[in-house]
Amino acid sequence: MNEHANPQTLSERADALEEKMMHELGEHIATKSVLFNLADGKVEMDMGATLKAANPDKYFLMGADPRLPKMPEKPTLIDFFHNRFASLNHLLQSATHALKGGHSEKVVLACLLHDIGVTGFIRCDHGYWGAQMIEPYVDEEVSWAVRTHQALRFFADPSVGYEYPELYLKALGPDYTPEPYIVAEYERARNHKWYMSSRLITMNDIYSFDPDAKVDLGDFVDIIGRNFKQPKEGLGFDNSPSSHMWRTLMWPTRFL
C-alpha cells in the first residue's frame, strides 16, 4: 500500500499530534495559562469545570509534564540550560565572543544569561524577567547589566563603537521608537557606575547568528560554578524571591 497516496492535511496532522500528546499525559489533564492564549490573540482561559466535564475520569496535572524533559530532584542552572531553555546557540555565541575578548567573568556570565528571559519565558521585557530570575544567585552587577541591556541595545554609543543593530532595522522597521519607559531606563543607565558592564552585553551580543559556530556550554561550567550561587536545595526550592519563576519553568502546565 502506498502510504503517500492519501497524505494527511495539516489539520489532521495537528489533531494526530494532539492525540498523541494527550495519550502521553495518561490520567492527567494539562492546562494552558492565560499568557499562552494571549500569545494567540485570545483573551481567554480553559475553565477547570469545562475541562473536567470533558475528561471526567482524569485529574488535573499538579507536577511534572511527562511530555517535557525530566528535571532532576535538585535542578541546577545547567539542567535548565539543557532541559528548559529553548535555544542555547545565541547565548553561547555571545558568551564565547566575550570570553575571547578577554572580558571579566562577570561580563562573560552576563552575556551567557542576558537572554534567558527570551529562551525561558517571553520576549517582552526579557531583560527584566531574566534579571529577576538570576538576582538571588549572582553579583548585583551581573543582574543589573542583564536588566538594563534591554534598553541600551536600542541606543548607539560611538565612544565604544556600538551602533544601532542592522537586524533591528530589518526586524522592527526603520520607524520603530522605543517606549518611554525604555528611554527612561537608558537615561538612568548611561550615568550608572556599571554602565559599561551592561554596554558590553550589547557589544558582545551576536545580532547575526552563525549556524556553523562551534560553541559548547561546557566551556562555561567553571565560570558558572565560580559566579552563580547554586542553592543546595535546587533552583526553585530555595525560597528565594525568584524561586517561583524556576518552578514555573519546571511545571508550566501545572493546574494551580
HELIX and SHEET records of a PDB file:
HELIX    1   1 LEU A   10  GLU A   24  1                                  15    
HELIX    2   2 VAL A   34  LEU A   38  1                                   5    
HELIX    3   3 GLY A   48  ALA A   54  1                                   7    
HELIX    4   4 LEU A   77  ASN A   83  1                                   7    
HELIX    5   5 ASN A   89  LYS A  100  1                                  12    
HELIX    6   6 GLU A  105  LEU A  113  1                                   9    
HELIX    7   7 ILE A  116  GLY A  120  1                                   5    
HELIX    8   8 HIS A  126  ILE A  134  1                                   9    
HELIX    9   9 GLU A  135  TYR A  137  5                                   3    
HELIX   10  10 GLU A  140  LEU A  152  1                                  13    
HELIX   11  11 PRO A  158  VAL A  160  5                                   3    
HELIX   12  12 GLU A  166  LEU A  172  1                                   7    
HELIX   13  13 PRO A  180  ALA A  189  1                                  10    
HELIX   14  14 TYR A  195  ASN A  204  1                                  10    
HELIX   15  15 LEU A  217  PHE A  220  5                                   4    
HELIX   16  16 VAL A  221  ASN A  227  1                                   7    
HELIX   17  17 SER A  243  MET A  250  1                                   8    
SHEET    1   A 2 HIS A  28  ILE A  29  0                                        
SHEET    2   A 2 TYR A  59  PHE A  60  1                                        
END                                                                             
